[in-house]
Every structure is written in C-alpha cells, then in structure tokens.
Amino acid sequence: MEALTPAERRGALVVVLLLAIGASRDLWRATRPLPGPGAAPILTTAVASPVDSIPARGVAETEPAARAPGILDINGASASELDALPGIGPVLAARIIAHRQRHGRFHSREELLAVRGIGPRLLARLAPRIRAGAGGESVGSDSLGPHP
C-alpha cells in the first residue's frame, strides 16, 4: 500500500479539522439553554428569508395583554419568533406563515399538522409553548395534554 503524498495529507487534515469544528459547534448549540420569552433572540449565520420582512398581523400585535407569558400565539407570530421555537427553523417558520396567509388563522394547534414538515412528534414538542386561540387557551388542545 502506498503512503499518502504531502498534498493528500494536507487535504485529509483539512477535512478532519472541518469535521471537528462542525462537531464542536453542534455540541455547543446542543448544550446551550433555550432563550426565555423575554430574552433577546440568538443571532445565527442563516440567511434571512423574504418572509421575515413581512409584518405579522394578528392577536399578538393588537392585544399584547391577552398573550400568556412564554406561550407563543401562532396566528400572530413573526418568522423570527417561530424560528426560536424548538424544532422550527427558518424554512419551517416560513412554511407556517405561508400556510397562515393562504388558509387564514389557525383555530387549533393541531392544524399545524397540515404544514409540511410538522408531524405529531414535533407538534407534541411544541404544544406547551404555542397556542392558536384568541384567549389564553388553545382550542382543541385536549388531545395533546394539559395546557400550561
């Protein structure tokens, strides 16, 4: 078996370093606590989607007192607020907003299942953090357990 040339060794070293940097970044992000509802959003290197520039309209803007602390109203949330939820990235946040613009307000959290990329497991993970009603409770939340 032949030994690697110096150029091949350098290339292999670059690949190993990139893998180590990526793994350490993933580990760092996995061990960081999620920001609270009043915390400033964490900046990432992701490119902003065109949906971020569309102002969100709905209950969150018109009735801030009706919003429960720590629970996000999916009918009035902006793309950046949706992106801050666990399991929701910029692409899925844009899909939720596009679905909301196409089909109107969500009447229950379960209607998120109609958005491509959201399944029962992700919905169960999001359930304690979101609501879809105008009041403090979410309509149709019985199947997902108690609503805080």
N, C-alpha and C positions, 0 to 999 in steps of 0.2 A: 504494500500500500504506500502511495506517495504522500509525502508531507505537504502541508499547505504552503503556498507561496506567501511572501510578505503581504501582498495586496489582499489575498484571501483572508489572511489572519486579521488584517485591519478591518475588512468588511464584516467578518464574524464578530469582532469586538464591538463594532458599531451596533450591530443587531442585538447583541447581548445587553449593551448599555440602554438601548431604546426599550427593550423589554423590561429591564429593571426599573427604569424611570416610570414607565406606564404602570407597572405593578405597584410601585410605591405610591403613586398618585391615587390609584384605586383604593389602596389600603387607607390612605389618609382621608379620602372622602367617605369611606365606609365607617370610620371611627369618629367622624365629626358629628356632633349633635345637630339635629334639625333646628332651624331658626324658629323662634316662637312667633306668635301672631303679631307682636309689636316690633320685632327685630327688623333691621334693615335687610333687604334681600342680598344674597351672596352673589357676587359677580362671577360669571363663568366666561369661558372663551367661545361660547356658542354664538353663532351669528343670529342676530335678531330677525324674527320672521316679520313679514309685512303685516300680520295680524296685530303685532304689538303696537302699531301706530293707530289702530282703530280704537276710538274711545269706547269703553264699556258703558252700556246704559242698563239701568235696572234698579232693583231694590237697594243694592249696596250704595249707590250714589244718592238716591233720593231719600232713603230712610236709614241713615247710619245708626240711629239708636235701636232699630229693630234687629240689627246684626248681633248675634251672640258672640262673645269673645272667643277666639280660637276656632270658630266654625265658619267656613267659607261658603257663601251663597254662590252656587254655580251659575245662577242666572245673571249675576252682576259682576262676576269676577273677570279681571283682565287676564291676558295671556301670561303675564309675569306672576300673578297671584296663583293661577292654576299650575304653572310650572314649578312653583315652590312646594306643591303637594308631593308626597312620596309616591313614586312610580309614574309620575306625569312629567314628561319632558316638553321641550318647546314644540315638537311635532304634534304630540297628543293634545297639548293645550290648544294649538291652532285648530285641530280637528273638532274639539269640543266647542270652540267659538263658532266655527263654520257650521256645525250642526245646529247650534242655538240660533244662528242667523237664518238658516234655511228653514227650520221647522218650528221656530218660536221657543218660548220659555220651556224649561224642564219642569214638569209637575211633580216628579218624584226622583229620588236618587237612582232608582232602578232604570230610568230612561237613559242613563249614561251607557247602558249595555248596547244601545243602538249605535254608539260611536265606535268605529273600527279601532281596535287596539285595546278596548276596555272589556275585560271579561269578568266573570263572577269573583275570582280571587282578588283582582285589583279593586273591584267595587267594594268588597268586604274590607279591604285595607283602607280605602278612602272613607268609608261610611262614618266613622266617628268624627271626621274632620270637615264634612260637607253637609249642606242642606240645599233643598230646592224649593222650599216654600216661602211665602211672603212673611210668615210669622216665625217664631222661634223654633218650630218643629218642622220636620220634613214630612211631606205627605207620602204615605206608603212606606214608611220605614220599619214596619213591623217585622218583615222577613229578614232584616239584617241585624236584629237585636236591639237592645236599648239605645236610645239616642241621648247623648250627654247634654 
